[in-house]
Amino acid sequence: MTLNLESLAADILKGSARALARGLTVVEKGGVAAEALSERIYRHAGAAHVVGITGSPGTGKSTLARALARLARVRGLTVGIVAVDPSSPFSGGSILGDRIRMNDLSMDPGVFVRSMATRGALGGLCPAVADSVDLMDAAGKKLVIVETVGVGQDEVDIMELAQTVLVVSVPGLGDDIQTLKAGILEIADLHVVNKADRPEASRLVADLNSIAMLAAPVQRAWVPPVLSCVAVREEGIEPILDAVTQHAAALRNSGEMESRHRRIVKARVLRIAQQLLKSAIGNPGNDSEAMLGRVARRDLGPHACARVLLASMAAFNEASRDAADPLRPPQESSAR
């Protein structure tokens, strides 16, 4: 059955949960249909506040996302959640356990939860996450929460997607020196110490406060607060959601929201360009294999090869989009 992207986009904009689910499946599969749907949706997005939740495995990110969503609903906000789960390096599959943890939210029509596999992507996210956020935004979700897969010290892709980044830590996972050198802490707009009923929690809070005070005042007007909670019991969640609201207001008032948006857009376009280049190199209809062979024989330099592939990539992707999206206006260059 042919997919009617125009009708699907219209239904998403009307807030249809069924259409949103179908649209998310389209963008997760990728390809020209995903691109065409994204083009139709993108101009209608931008109203939601995007919150990223990241941290090491086992810190309770899913539980915190669920608790924040429940409180946001009490306050009258509609919520979308994109939860990224790790893929198996052997089978490529994913358990999508975050959907199971948040199963009770599915009964609320004001909340939409989607789990997605990383599909081998690094940085804690997956290739479809940005388009997925746009779809939830355009469908009327006022708060979109993106929960990353458990990440390491230098996996900070979430800062290139979210307007507010929550870095979740828990006491007892490592020594203080390891905490102080963890690069991921530098991207935090809010520090959240989960499982704060543990005895080591107060020391971790003190360490994070020291990091926040050292990192913020010179370059940023916003000093990342350190907030404690026990997410599984939904204790301490209100101050966290309040801080998210305050951070959004601070970004708008300082003018940083616009600069942050430009940074996010730049990173997104660069990621798409990288994906397009990979597609062009893998296309059997071009001369990429022959050119790569020349590079391997050192008859052609890698920089020159990359420039030629970039030039040929545009024509290939333009033709692919025209063939897959008949509703798209024809380009003058293709007229005969």
C-alpha positions as CSV (number, residue, x, y, z in Angstrom):
1,M,0.0,0.0,0.0
2,T,1.4,3.4,-1.0
3,L,2.1,5.7,1.9
4,N,0.4,9.1,1.5
5,L,2.8,11.4,3.2
6,E,0.7,14.5,2.7
7,S,-2.2,12.9,4.6
8,L,0.0,11.4,7.3
9,A,1.7,14.8,8.0
10,A,-1.7,16.5,8.2
11,D,-3.0,13.9,10.7
12,I,0.2,14.3,12.8
13,L,-0.4,18.0,12.9
14,K,-3.9,17.4,14.2
15,G,-2.5,15.4,17.1
16,S,-3.5,11.9,16.0
17,A,-1.6,9.4,18.2
18,R,-2.1,6.7,15.5
19,A,-0.5,9.0,12.8
20,L,2.3,10.0,15.1
21,A,3.1,6.3,15.8
22,R,3.1,5.6,12.0
23,G,5.2,8.7,11.3
24,L,7.8,7.7,13.9
25,T,8.0,4.3,12.2
26,V,8.7,6.0,8.9
27,V,11.5,8.2,10.2
28,E,13.0,5.3,12.2
29,K,13.3,3.2,9.0
30,G,15.0,6.2,7.3
31,G,15.4,6.7,3.6
32,V,13.7,9.0,1.2
33,A,10.2,8.6,2.8
34,A,11.6,9.7,6.1
35,E,13.2,12.7,4.5
36,A,10.1,13.7,2.7
37,L,8.0,13.4,5.9
38,S,10.6,15.4,7.8
39,E,10.4,18.2,5.2
40,R,6.7,18.4,5.6
41,I,6.8,18.5,9.4
42,Y,9.9,20.6,10.2
43,R,8.4,24.0,9.6
44,H,5.5,23.2,12.0
45,A,7.9,22.2,14.9
46,G,9.7,24.4,17.4
47,A,7.2,25.1,20.1
48,A,8.1,22.3,22.5
49,H,10.9,22.5,25.1
50,V,13.3,19.6,24.6
51,V,14.9,18.1,27.7
52,G,17.7,15.6,27.4
53,I,18.3,13.1,30.2
54,T,21.7,11.4,30.1
55,G,24.2,9.7,32.4
56,S,25.9,6.4,33.1
57,P,24.1,3.1,32.9
58,G,22.1,2.3,36.1
59,T,21.6,5.9,37.2
60,G,17.8,5.7,36.9
61,K,17.3,7.8,33.8
62,S,14.1,6.0,32.7
63,T,12.6,6.2,36.2
64,L,13.4,9.9,36.3
65,A,11.8,10.5,32.8
66,R,8.7,8.7,33.9
67,A,8.4,10.7,37.1
68,L,9.0,14.0,35.3
69,A,6.3,13.1,32.7
70,R,3.8,12.3,35.4
71,L,4.4,15.6,37.2
72,A,4.2,17.5,33.9
73,R,0.8,16.0,33.2
74,V,-0.4,17.1,36.7
75,R,0.7,20.6,35.6
76,G,-1.3,20.4,32.4
77,L,1.6,19.8,29.9
78,T,1.4,17.2,27.1
79,V,4.5,15.1,27.0
80,G,6.5,13.1,24.4
81,I,9.3,10.7,25.4
82,V,11.9,9.3,23.1
83,A,13.8,6.6,25.0
84,V,17.0,5.3,23.3
85,D,17.9,1.7,24.1
86,P,21.2,-0.1,23.2
87,S,21.3,-2.5,20.2
88,S,23.0,-5.9,20.4
89,P,26.4,-5.8,18.6
90,F,25.6,-9.4,17.5
91,S,22.0,-9.5,16.4
92,G,21.3,-5.8,16.0
93,G,18.2,-6.2,18.0
94,S,17.1,-4.3,21.1
95,I,15.0,-5.2,24.1
96,L,13.4,-1.7,24.3
97,G,13.1,-2.0,28.0
98,D,12.3,1.6,28.6
99,R,8.9,1.2,27.0
100,I,8.2,-1.6,29.6
101,R,9.3,0.7,32.5
102,M,7.0,3.5,31.3
103,N,4.1,1.2,30.4
104,D,1.7,2.9,32.8
105,L,2.1,6.2,31.0
106,S,0.5,4.6,27.9
107,M,-2.9,4.9,29.5
108,D,-2.6,8.7,29.5
109,P,-3.6,10.2,26.1
110,G,-1.5,13.3,26.9
111,V,1.7,11.2,26.9
112,F,3.4,9.5,24.0
113,V,6.3,7.2,24.6
114,R,8.6,5.8,21.8
115,S,11.6,3.5,22.4
116,M,14.2,3.4,19.7
117,A,17.4,1.3,19.3
118,T,20.8,2.9,18.8
119,R,21.4,0.7,15.7
120,G,25.1,1.0,16.3
121,A,25.2,4.8,16.6
122,L,27.6,6.3,19.2
123,G,27.0,9.2,21.5
124,G,23.9,7.8,23.3
125,L,21.4,8.6,20.6
126,C,20.2,7.1,17.3
127,P,20.0,8.5,13.8
128,A,16.2,9.1,13.9
129,V,15.9,10.9,17.2
130,A,16.0,14.5,15.9
131,D,13.2,13.8,13.3
132,S,11.3,12.0,16.0
133,V,11.5,15.0,18.3
134,D,10.1,17.2,15.5
135,L,7.2,14.8,15.0
136,M,6.2,14.9,18.6
137,D,6.7,18.7,18.7
138,A,4.5,19.2,15.7
139,A,1.9,16.8,17.1
140,G,1.4,19.2,20.0
141,K,3.6,17.8,22.8
142,K,4.8,20.8,24.9
143,L,7.5,18.9,26.7
144,V,9.7,16.4,24.8
145,I,12.0,14.3,26.9
146,V,14.9,12.4,25.2
147,E,16.5,9.8,27.3
148,T,19.9,8.6,26.1
149,V,21.3,5.1,26.3
150,G,23.8,4.8,29.2
151,V,26.9,6.9,28.1
152,G,30.5,7.3,29.0
153,Q,32.6,10.4,29.8
154,D,32.8,11.8,26.3
155,E,29.5,10.8,24.7
156,V,27.8,14.2,24.7
157,D,25.6,14.2,21.5
158,I,22.5,15.1,23.6
159,M,23.8,18.7,23.9
160,E,23.4,19.0,20.2
161,L,19.7,18.1,20.4
162,A,18.2,19.2,23.7
163,Q,17.7,22.8,25.0
164,T,18.0,21.6,28.6
165,V,20.4,18.8,29.5
166,L,20.0,16.8,32.8
167,V,23.0,14.7,33.8
168,V,22.0,12.0,36.2
169,S,24.5,10.7,38.7
170,V,24.1,8.2,41.6
171,P,26.4,7.7,44.6
172,G,28.5,4.6,44.8
173,L,29.4,4.1,41.1
174,G,33.0,5.3,41.3
175,D,35.5,7.3,43.2
176,D,35.5,11.0,43.6
177,I,38.5,11.6,41.2
178,Q,36.6,9.7,38.5
179,T,33.6,12.0,39.1
180,L,35.6,15.2,38.9
181,K,37.3,14.3,35.6
182,A,34.1,13.0,33.9
183,G,33.7,15.2,30.8
184,I,30.0,14.5,30.4
185,L,29.4,16.7,33.6
186,E,30.5,19.8,31.6
187,I,27.4,19.7,29.4
188,A,24.9,19.7,32.3
189,D,22.3,22.4,32.7
190,L,21.0,20.6,35.7
191,H,22.8,18.0,37.8
192,V,20.5,15.4,39.3
193,V,21.7,13.1,42.1
194,N,19.3,10.1,42.0
195,K,19.0,7.5,44.7
196,A,19.7,10.2,47.2
197,D,18.7,8.0,50.1
198,R,22.1,6.3,49.9
199,P,24.6,7.4,52.5
200,E,27.2,8.6,50.0
201,A,24.7,11.0,48.4
202,S,25.7,14.2,50.3
203,R,29.3,13.9,49.3
204,L,28.4,13.5,45.7
205,V,26.2,16.6,45.9
206,A,29.0,18.6,47.4
207,D,31.4,17.5,44.6
208,L,29.0,18.4,41.9
209,N,28.3,21.8,43.4
210,S,32.0,22.4,43.3
211,I,32.2,21.5,39.7
212,A,29.2,23.6,38.8
213,M,30.6,26.7,40.5
214,L,34.0,26.3,38.9
215,A,32.6,25.8,35.4
216,A,29.8,28.3,35.1
217,P,30.2,31.9,36.3
218,V,32.8,33.2,33.8
219,Q,31.1,31.9,30.6
220,R,27.5,31.4,31.6
221,A,24.9,33.3,33.5
222,W,23.2,30.1,34.5
223,V,24.9,28.1,37.2
224,P,23.8,24.5,36.9
225,P,22.0,23.6,40.1
226,V,22.5,20.2,41.9
227,L,19.2,18.6,42.8
228,S,18.6,15.4,44.7
229,C,15.8,12.9,44.2
230,V,14.6,9.4,44.7
231,A,12.9,8.9,41.4
232,V,11.5,5.5,42.1
233,R,9.4,7.0,44.9
234,E,8.9,10.3,42.9
235,E,10.6,12.2,45.7
236,G,12.3,15.5,44.8
237,I,10.8,15.7,41.3
238,E,9.0,19.0,41.7
239,P,12.2,21.1,42.2
240,I,13.7,19.4,39.1
241,L,10.8,20.3,36.8
242,D,10.8,23.8,38.3
243,A,14.5,24.1,37.5
244,V,13.8,23.0,33.9
245,T,11.2,25.7,33.6
246,Q,13.6,28.3,35.1
247,H,16.4,27.3,32.7
248,A,14.1,27.7,29.7
249,A,13.2,31.2,30.9
250,A,16.8,32.0,31.5
251,L,17.7,31.0,28.0
252,R,15.0,33.2,26.5
253,N,15.8,36.2,28.7
254,S,19.6,36.0,28.0
255,G,19.2,35.5,24.3
256,E,21.1,32.2,24.6
257,M,18.1,30.2,23.4
258,E,18.7,31.5,19.8
259,S,22.4,30.7,19.9
260,R,21.7,27.3,21.3
261,H,19.2,26.6,18.6
262,R,21.7,27.6,15.9
263,R,24.3,25.2,17.5
264,I,21.7,22.4,17.5
265,V,20.8,23.1,13.8
266,K,24.4,23.2,12.7
267,A,25.1,19.9,14.4
268,R,22.0,18.3,12.9
269,V,22.8,19.4,9.4
270,L,26.4,18.1,9.7
271,R,25.1,14.7,10.8
272,I,22.7,14.5,7.9
273,A,25.5,15.5,5.5
274,Q,27.7,12.7,6.9
275,Q,24.8,10.2,6.4
276,L,24.3,11.3,2.8
277,L,27.9,11.0,2.0
278,K,27.9,7.4,3.4
279,S,24.9,6.7,1.2
280,A,26.6,8.1,-1.9
281,I,29.8,6.1,-1.3
282,G,27.7,2.9,-1.0
283,N,25.6,3.6,-4.1
284,P,26.5,1.0,-6.8
285,G,25.5,3.4,-9.5
286,N,28.4,5.8,-9.0
287,D,32.2,5.5,-9.4
288,S,33.0,5.6,-5.7
289,E,34.6,2.1,-5.6
290,A,36.8,2.9,-8.5
291,M,37.8,6.2,-6.9
292,L,38.5,4.5,-3.6
293,G,40.6,2.1,-5.4
294,R,42.7,4.9,-6.8
295,V,43.1,6.3,-3.3
296,A,44.2,2.9,-2.1
297,R,46.8,2.8,-4.9
298,R,47.8,6.4,-4.0
299,D,47.0,7.6,-7.5
300,L,44.5,10.0,-5.9
301,G,44.6,11.9,-2.6
302,P,41.8,11.3,0.0
303,H,41.0,15.0,0.1
304,A,40.5,15.2,-3.6
305,C,38.4,12.0,-3.6
306,A,36.1,13.4,-0.8
307,R,35.5,16.6,-2.8
308,V,34.5,14.7,-5.9
309,L,32.2,12.4,-4.0
310,L,30.6,15.4,-2.4
311,A,30.0,17.0,-5.8
312,S,28.4,13.8,-7.2
313,M,26.4,13.2,-4.1
314,A,24.0,16.1,-4.7
315,A,22.8,14.8,-8.1
316,F,22.3,11.3,-6.7
317,N,20.3,12.4,-3.7
318,E,18.2,14.8,-5.8
319,A,17.2,12.1,-8.2
320,S,16.4,9.8,-5.3
321,R,14.1,12.3,-3.7
322,D,12.3,13.1,-6.9
323,A,11.6,9.4,-7.6
324,A,10.3,8.7,-4.1
325,D,8.3,11.8,-3.5
326,P,6.0,12.5,-6.5
327,L,4.3,15.4,-4.6
328,R,7.6,17.3,-4.6
329,P,7.8,20.1,-7.3
330,P,10.1,19.1,-10.1
331,Q,13.5,21.0,-10.3
332,E,14.2,23.1,-13.3
333,S,17.6,21.4,-13.8
334,S,15.7,18.1,-14.4
335,A,13.4,19.5,-17.1
336,R,13.9,18.5,-20.7
